Amino acid sequence: MQKKLFATEEKIREIKSVYPTPFHLYDEAGIRRTARDVKEAFSWNAGFREYFAVKACPNPFILKILKEEGCGVDCASMAELKMAAALGFRGDEIMFSSNETPGEEYEYARELDAIINLDDITHIDFLARHGGIPERICMRYNPGGQLLIGTAIMGQPDVSKFGMTRQQIFSAAERLKQMGAKRFGLHALLASNAADNNYYPANAMILFELAIELKQKLGLDIFLINLSGGVGIPYLPEQVMPDIRAIGKSIHDNFNDIMFPEGLGGICIATELGRFMTGPHGCLVTTAIHKKHIYKEYIGLDACAVDLMRPAIYNAYHHISVVGKEDALCDHVYDVVGSLCENNDKFAEDRALPQINDGDIVVIHDTGAHGYSMGYNYNGRLKSAEILLHEDGSFSMIRRAETVKDYFATFDFCDILDGAAD
Ligand SMILES: *Cc1c(COP(=O)(O)O)cnc(C)c1O
């Protein structure tokens, strides 16, 4: 089955003639389109905001595009907070959904007046010592058990390290109130890459019911329901994109049914989508540089798991296109591999593809989220550049490729590698 690339063969060749492979290529038009679709799907909620999960694609040029589309950011570390601050995100535009948080990060998040999303009850006193308890605060809920949709297991909160138990949410709310918090948000992330349109509404329902109970039992003033991320994308060619309009409508129906009658119709809905926002709008453009025939057929690329870890760590499927051979017969079976001295450095195993020759451009789809950002530097392999394809067809580099000098930069406190990168 085929999966279409967002850029034409001609465009990819043009970009490659300016910027050497490998690079991640992002589609500005697609990112803007999805941001507008999400906004539209929740337009029934006056206070709605998408807080883009920065970890999915932490590039300031991409964040700037999303900011222009009215998105906020969901940060989880000092570096993400600083990037957000540098781009002018402030206050209600920043969600700080961290866990195992260092004190200085809470302090900085408080300085920015970010919405703190508290992962654990023990963080209350910690936060009081590091930045202080704010007037508005969000709490992360873990309902335990399994999240079932019909008979399918969507998520396993019982083995997830995130969030507070039901009992703890109630205790935390009371304690936070005593310490000066006045307005509360509720957050839960119970699944990842959920293909099912029912995931997000199910997550919303759990939070709606909790909000109602907290209001009734504790008189809590709830201003925010944060549905977090987890909406999936079709990595496989036979999968379909979750229908964000239908998802938004289903949540709206539940909201009308149960929140309005409880006087909670004014609550703001937030999302922290990452994968859904940018995942399909990025791809990894590589060149086939070696061909190896032993017990299996191998195609060696100039990219490796440093550029995209998902296949290595999750055994995740990423579709592969050979540029210019989209319509050719897939009559060869290859393992498409990178250069790491690790046998899991395989973008695909036993994949039926057209014949690949040295020099062919091989594109790995759907790397726009949790792609570049997960990379590391194993084997001294350097991370690739990032290129943005603009709406008018022009393109620009939005991150240069790493150099050996970057790799050695953490020895700059001494002279042991002075001059070695030159
Ligand atoms: C990772 C994460 C997200 C985004 O998840 P996606 O699967 O990319 O949608 C949102 N919120 C929090 C707190 C996260 O950790």
The ligand as a MOL file (V3000), in Angstrom:
LIG
                    3D

  0  0  0     0  0            999 V3000
M  V30 BEGIN CTAB
M  V30 COUNTS 15 15 0 0 0
M  V30 BEGIN ATOM
M  V30 1 C 4.2190 13.3410 25.8770 0
M  V30 2 C 3.1690 14.1500 26.4870 0
M  V30 3 C 2.1840 14.7530 25.6950 0
M  V30 4 C 2.0850 14.5460 24.2090 0
M  V30 5 O 1.9080 13.2370 23.8770 0
M  V30 6 P 1.5920 12.8260 22.3490 0
M  V30 7 O 1.5680 11.3410 22.4110 0
M  V30 8 O 2.7170 13.3460 21.5480 0
M  V30 9 O 0.2890 13.4270 21.9970 0
M  V30 10 C 1.2640 15.5580 26.3190 0
M  V30 11 N 1.2950 15.7800 27.6470 0
M  V30 12 C 2.2310 15.2200 28.4320 0
M  V30 13 C 2.2280 15.5240 29.8850 0
M  V30 14 C 3.1920 14.3840 27.8950 0
M  V30 15 O 4.1080 13.8170 28.6880 0
M  V30 END ATOM
M  V30 BEGIN BOND
M  V30 1 1 1 2
M  V30 2 1 2 3
M  V30 3 2 2 14
M  V30 4 1 3 4
M  V30 5 2 3 10
M  V30 6 1 4 5
M  V30 7 1 5 6
M  V30 8 2 6 7
M  V30 9 1 6 8
M  V30 10 1 6 9
M  V30 11 1 10 11
M  V30 12 2 11 12
M  V30 13 1 12 13
M  V30 14 1 12 14
M  V30 15 1 14 15
M  V30 END BOND
M  V30 END CTAB
M  END
